[in-house]
Amino acid sequence: MEAKSEPIARRKLSHQIEERLLAEVQAGDVRPGDPLPSERELMARFQVGRPAIREAMQNLQRMGLIEIRHGERPRVAQPSMERAIGQMGETMRHVLSHSASSLEHLKQARATFEMEMARITARTRTAEQLAGIEAVLAEMKKTKPSSPDFLKLDGRFHLEIARVTGNPIFIALSEALFSWLASFHGHLVRSPGHESVTIAEHEAILAAIAAGDPASAAQLMGDHLNRASALYHVGNIQQGGR
């Protein structure tokens, strides 16, 4: 990494440092796994104080672009779809908490996305992969509906289907979408008193996948994902819309 000694104009020092370092990463001057210069070296290079350097490093870490470990120099992070999607968590909390239209759009996107995953899984699953999905469903049947583990296993069922596709983006998105809805709108992934319906629907989806029937697997997945929202709205009406 070639040192530059020009001072940075006083706009927002940390932001300008971020931009400089990002440009070098994007240009390939530093690659994933490479260490960045020390704090002292960066201070001398950009002619700024320690606070600006630390703020820039913290921002890059929050973006998932560098890794900071105690006692070591920061390193450029290895590309990770899980990390990239995970960085969206707080933003999604804000969006889902304050935008009803965004929630509806997310529900629609998730249904379409998971229907396609079920379709792919029904076409490509191996016996070993099928056994993995069956094991999760068997564990769900043994778990008390009131247990937090039931909801975790529900998410795992969908995640195992995503894993069959072999697409890391599908896998990361499947886990993130379920997690976001469970954290911010739990009624969309859990309807108390209807756990037996969830298991029955999972069994039907699994049967279609095992039979190698992509169309049925996709349709059953769509019906399954839309059912919880419908039950929630019915419950609201019966309770006076509370």
C-alpha positions as CSV (number, residue, x, y, z in Angstrom):
1,M,0.0,0.0,0.0
2,E,1.7,3.2,-1.2
3,A,1.9,5.9,1.5
4,K,0.4,9.3,0.8
5,S,1.2,12.3,2.9
6,E,-1.3,14.9,1.7
7,P,-3.5,16.3,4.5
8,I,-7.2,15.7,4.4
9,A,-9.5,18.8,4.2
10,R,-11.7,19.2,7.3
11,R,-15.1,18.0,6.0
12,K,-15.6,14.8,8.0
13,L,-12.2,13.4,8.6
14,S,-13.3,9.8,9.4
15,H,-15.5,9.7,6.3
16,Q,-12.7,10.8,4.0
17,I,-10.4,8.2,5.5
18,E,-13.1,5.5,4.9
19,E,-13.4,6.6,1.3
20,R,-9.6,6.4,0.7
21,L,-9.3,3.0,2.3
22,L,-12.4,1.7,0.5
23,A,-10.9,2.8,-2.8
24,E,-7.8,0.9,-2.2
25,V,-9.7,-2.3,-1.3
26,Q,-11.9,-1.9,-4.4
27,A,-8.8,-1.3,-6.5
28,G,-7.2,-4.5,-5.2
29,D,-4.3,-2.7,-3.5
30,V,-5.2,-4.6,-0.3
31,R,-7.1,-7.9,-0.5
32,P,-9.2,-10.0,1.9
33,G,-7.1,-11.1,4.8
34,D,-4.4,-8.4,4.3
35,P,-3.6,-6.3,7.4
36,L,-4.1,-2.5,7.2
37,P,-1.5,-0.1,8.5
38,S,-1.3,0.5,12.2
39,E,-3.1,3.4,13.9
40,R,0.1,5.3,14.1
41,E,0.9,4.8,10.5
42,L,-2.5,5.9,9.4
43,M,-2.3,9.0,11.6
44,A,1.0,10.0,10.0
45,R,-0.2,9.2,6.5
46,F,-3.5,11.2,6.7
47,Q,-2.1,13.8,9.1
48,V,-5.1,13.4,11.5
49,G,-5.5,12.5,15.1
50,R,-6.3,9.1,16.6
51,P,-10.1,9.8,17.1
52,A,-10.6,10.2,13.3
53,I,-8.7,7.0,12.6
54,R,-10.7,5.0,15.2
55,E,-14.0,6.3,14.0
56,A,-13.2,5.4,10.4
57,M,-12.1,1.9,11.5
58,Q,-15.3,1.4,13.6
59,N,-17.4,2.5,10.6
60,L,-15.7,0.1,8.3
61,Q,-16.1,-2.7,10.9
62,R,-19.8,-2.0,11.1
63,M,-20.0,-2.2,7.4
64,G,-18.4,-5.7,7.6
65,L,-15.4,-4.6,5.5
66,I,-12.7,-5.0,8.1
67,E,-12.1,-7.2,11.1
68,I,-10.7,-5.8,14.3
69,R,-9.2,-8.1,17.0
70,H,-7.6,-7.0,20.2
71,G,-3.9,-6.8,20.0
72,E,-3.8,-7.1,16.2
73,R,-3.9,-4.8,13.3
74,P,-7.2,-4.5,11.4
75,R,-7.5,-6.8,8.5
76,V,-9.7,-6.6,5.3
77,A,-12.6,-9.0,6.0
78,Q,-13.1,-12.1,3.9
79,P,-16.2,-11.7,1.6
80,S,-19.2,-13.2,3.4
81,M,-22.9,-13.2,2.3
82,E,-23.9,-14.0,5.8
83,R,-22.0,-11.0,7.2
84,A,-23.3,-8.7,4.5
85,I,-27.0,-9.6,5.2
86,G,-26.4,-9.6,8.9
87,Q,-25.2,-6.0,8.7
88,M,-28.8,-5.1,7.6
89,G,-30.3,-6.2,10.9
90,E,-30.7,-2.9,12.6
91,T,-31.8,-1.2,9.4
92,M,-34.5,-3.9,9.0
93,R,-35.6,-3.4,12.6
94,H,-36.3,0.3,11.8
95,V,-38.0,-0.4,8.5
96,L,-40.2,-3.2,9.8
97,S,-41.1,-1.3,13.0
98,H,-42.2,1.9,11.2
99,S,-43.4,0.9,7.7
100,A,-46.5,-1.3,7.3
101,S,-46.0,-1.2,3.5
102,S,-42.5,-2.5,3.8
103,L,-43.6,-5.3,6.0
104,E,-46.2,-6.4,3.4
105,H,-43.6,-6.2,0.6
106,L,-41.2,-8.3,2.7
107,K,-43.9,-10.9,3.3
108,Q,-44.6,-11.1,-0.4
109,A,-40.9,-11.3,-1.3
110,R,-40.3,-14.1,1.2
111,A,-43.3,-16.1,-0.1
112,T,-42.0,-15.9,-3.7
113,F,-38.4,-16.6,-2.7
114,E,-39.3,-19.6,-0.5
115,M,-41.6,-21.0,-3.1
116,E,-38.8,-21.0,-5.7
117,M,-36.5,-22.6,-3.1
118,A,-39.0,-25.4,-2.6
119,R,-39.3,-25.9,-6.3
120,I,-35.5,-26.2,-6.7
121,T,-35.2,-28.5,-3.7
122,A,-37.9,-30.9,-5.1
123,R,-35.8,-31.1,-8.4
124,T,-32.4,-31.5,-6.9
125,R,-32.5,-33.0,-3.4
126,T,-30.4,-36.0,-2.6
127,A,-31.4,-38.8,-0.2
128,E,-28.9,-37.4,2.4
129,Q,-30.4,-33.9,2.1
130,L,-33.9,-35.2,2.4
131,A,-32.9,-37.0,5.6
132,G,-31.6,-33.7,7.0
133,I,-35.0,-32.0,6.4
134,E,-36.8,-35.0,7.9
135,A,-34.6,-34.9,11.0
136,V,-35.6,-31.3,11.7
137,L,-39.3,-32.1,11.3
138,A,-39.0,-35.2,13.6
139,E,-37.4,-32.9,16.2
140,M,-40.2,-30.4,15.9
141,K,-42.8,-33.2,16.6
142,K,-41.0,-34.0,19.8
143,T,-40.7,-30.4,21.0
144,K,-43.3,-28.7,23.2
145,P,-45.2,-26.1,21.1
146,S,-44.7,-23.6,24.0
147,S,-40.9,-24.0,23.9
148,P,-38.7,-21.4,22.2
149,D,-37.0,-24.4,20.5
150,F,-40.2,-25.0,18.5
151,L,-39.8,-21.6,16.7
152,K,-36.1,-22.2,16.2
153,L,-36.8,-25.6,14.6
154,D,-39.4,-24.0,12.4
155,G,-36.7,-21.7,11.1
156,R,-34.3,-24.6,10.6
157,F,-36.9,-26.4,8.5
158,H,-36.9,-23.6,6.0
159,L,-33.1,-23.2,6.3
160,E,-32.5,-26.9,5.5
161,I,-34.6,-26.5,2.3
162,A,-32.5,-23.5,1.4
163,R,-29.3,-25.5,2.0
164,V,-30.3,-28.0,-0.7
165,T,-30.2,-25.3,-3.4
166,G,-26.4,-24.9,-2.7
167,N,-26.8,-21.2,-3.3
168,P,-25.2,-19.2,-0.4
169,I,-27.4,-16.2,-1.1
170,F,-30.5,-18.3,-0.7
171,I,-29.2,-19.8,2.5
172,A,-28.2,-16.4,4.1
173,L,-31.5,-14.8,3.0
174,S,-33.6,-17.6,4.3
175,E,-32.1,-17.4,7.7
176,A,-32.2,-13.6,7.8
177,L,-35.8,-13.3,6.6
178,F,-37.1,-15.7,9.2
179,S,-35.0,-14.1,11.9
180,W,-36.2,-10.5,11.0
181,L,-39.9,-11.6,11.1
182,A,-39.5,-13.6,14.2
183,S,-37.7,-10.7,16.0
184,F,-39.9,-7.9,14.9
185,H,-43.3,-9.5,13.9
186,G,-43.4,-12.9,15.6
187,H,-47.0,-13.4,14.7
188,L,-46.0,-13.9,11.1
189,V,-43.9,-17.0,11.9
190,R,-45.7,-18.2,15.0
191,S,-49.5,-18.6,15.6
192,P,-49.9,-19.9,19.2
193,G,-52.4,-22.8,19.2
194,H,-51.7,-23.7,15.6
195,E,-48.4,-25.5,15.9
196,S,-50.0,-28.8,14.8
197,V,-51.1,-27.1,11.6
198,T,-47.5,-25.9,11.1
199,I,-46.2,-29.4,11.4
200,A,-48.9,-30.8,9.1
201,E,-48.0,-28.2,6.5
202,H,-44.3,-29.0,6.9
203,E,-45.1,-32.7,6.4
204,A,-47.0,-31.9,3.2
205,I,-44.2,-29.7,1.8
206,L,-41.6,-32.4,2.7
207,A,-43.8,-35.1,1.0
208,A,-43.9,-33.1,-2.2
209,I,-40.1,-32.5,-2.1
210,A,-39.5,-36.2,-1.5
211,A,-41.8,-37.1,-4.4
212,G,-39.9,-34.8,-6.7
213,D,-42.9,-32.7,-7.4
214,P,-41.7,-29.1,-7.8
215,A,-45.1,-27.5,-8.6
216,S,-46.8,-29.0,-5.5
217,A,-43.8,-28.2,-3.3
218,A,-43.9,-24.5,-4.4
219,Q,-47.7,-24.2,-4.0
220,L,-47.7,-25.9,-0.5
221,M,-44.9,-23.6,0.6
222,G,-46.8,-20.5,-0.6
223,D,-50.0,-21.6,1.2
224,H,-47.9,-22.3,4.4
225,L,-46.3,-18.9,4.5
226,N,-49.6,-17.0,3.8
227,R,-51.6,-19.0,6.4
228,A,-50.0,-17.4,9.5
229,S,-50.7,-13.9,8.3
230,A,-54.4,-14.8,7.6
231,L,-54.8,-16.3,11.0
232,Y,-53.3,-13.2,12.7
233,H,-55.8,-10.9,10.9
234,V,-58.7,-13.2,11.9
235,G,-57.5,-13.1,15.5
236,N,-57.4,-9.3,15.4
237,I,-60.9,-9.1,14.2
238,Q,-62.2,-11.5,16.8
239,Q,-60.4,-9.4,19.5
240,G,-61.8,-6.1,18.3
241,G,-58.8,-5.3,16.2
242,R,-56.4,-5.0,19.2
